[in-house]
Amino acid sequence: MATVLASTAVPLTAAPRKPPAGAVQIAAATIASLPDFVDGVLAQQIATRDVGGAVVTIVYRGKVLFTRGYGLADAERGIKVDAQHTMFRPGSVSKLFTWTALMQQIEAGRVDLDADVNRYLDYKIPDGKFKPITVRDLFSHAVGFGDQSNITVDDAAGLMPYREWMKKNIAMRVREPGEEISYSNYGAALAGYIVERVSGEPFADYTERHIFKPLGMIDTTFREPLDAARAPRMAKGYKLESGRLVAKPFEFYSIIMPAGSATTTAPDMTRFILMMLNEGKLGTTQILKPQSVRFLESDGLRNAPDLEGFAHGYMVLRQAGPRIVGHGGNTVDFHSELAIAPEAQFGFFVSYTGGPGSYPARTEAMNAIIGRVFPQTPTQRWTARRDVPPLGAYRSNRQDYSQPPLPGYDLKISAEGDHGIVIERAGVKSYWEQIGARIYEQVTGVRAGGPYDRIEFYGPADDPRISYASEPHVLYRLVLEGK
């Protein structure tokens, strides 16, 4: 099933940075068995889910452990995924390039973290009744914007320069910046536009000159449509019709370019991961200062008091044992994840294409790798008397507030026994058990070794909220009390 083993095909290493005190060690047997383990996970997924094709690349201690392709890049023509050359859409993983570019401009002294974003724009984000949005707010997605749903078009004829789209579609301000995290594509696109404004270079040009070319990421681009050299290597996106994967046209996201229009390959992503694990340096090329890398990886804000939150541009996937940061990415057709564990000098990137099942397959693969390399055990259960948390329907704070709410996407939470709850999400129920006064741990659907997702109930009595550890980018508010 695996088409390429790239530990020999990619002559790429980066001297790993000096391990920090208390650095996490990974057993040699675990590393040695990882390629076969990943092969097994992907083989099962392709056999049982509507996964079309995928790539997985893993790096460890400054070297590429392996890069492998699975399944088909073009199901109709029977073309296999080529791990070295097939191109995938990383979706919002693209934002990590944008945060890198913004950090470069902060290093250059052209951008102040605590400045009003309007200082750098040629149009104005209205303040209204709210305080100004700062550059720091952008990094943590705490901008106070509502979500937007019109961020993609079906064909190139509908494209416009992203800077024009942003000026015509200023996101609605719905809350004070800096107070709570609600993931914002507009905010990330704003970060890219600031880079363009202060550098004097169009954003796509800037990233190619100052990130992709220096790192040798020769296939990566934010440009749409793809050029003649890249387009033939693009994996197909699919829809599922009558049990068959049917190819779809190329997706266009460049109206929010810095937030998600990149196209890349697995080998290019290994170079980016190696740079981050080596404090901003790959080979002799330094594109970020070590302190900038540490800033990107360090804690920014969190919604729930006792769960993971946002770093700066990166989500905190695990706080300790070891600390893992990263970012997911979902277009309509592609589903990706990048994760790095700096204390262990370990990182990986996965990207999937296929039908609806490729989305959960991406998450399953991510969790399988993390659980295999950094296994956990279930937390001791709470046995003290329970104060029943607020039950009922909870709604995400990431909403398009210009449209009526969609109750079908609400979480429905009910009590189960003395110390359990059931969460119904999009018609699927999962069971969670109490491990703290207000914290519950996932039981349903967890692999041996974890990771074990958690939720926390918090907030004042007149504004009950919950957050998932696995979703630091949003929170959910009680909108309808239940039993």
Protein Blocks (a to p, Z undefined) as FASTA:
>chain_A
ZZbdcklmpccddddddddehiacddfklmmmmmmmmmmmmmmmmmmmccfbdcddddee
hiafbdcdehjfblknopacdfklpccdekjmmmmmmmmmmmmmmmnopacfkbcfklmp
cbdcdfkjaccddfklmmnopnopacdfblbcfbfklpccfklmmmmmcccdfbdehkac
cddfklmmmmmmmmmmmnopafklmmmmmmmmmnopakbcfbdcddfklmmmpccdddde
ehiacddddddfklmmmnomaccdfklmmmmmmmmmngopahjbcfbdfklmmmmmpccb
dfblkbccddehiacfbfghpacdddddddfkbccdddddfknopacddddeddfklmmm
mmmmmmmmmmmmmccddddddfbdcddddedjdddfbdcfkbccdfklpccdddehjkbc
cddeehiacddddfbfkbccdfehpaehiaadddddedjfklccdddfklmmbccddfbd
cZZ
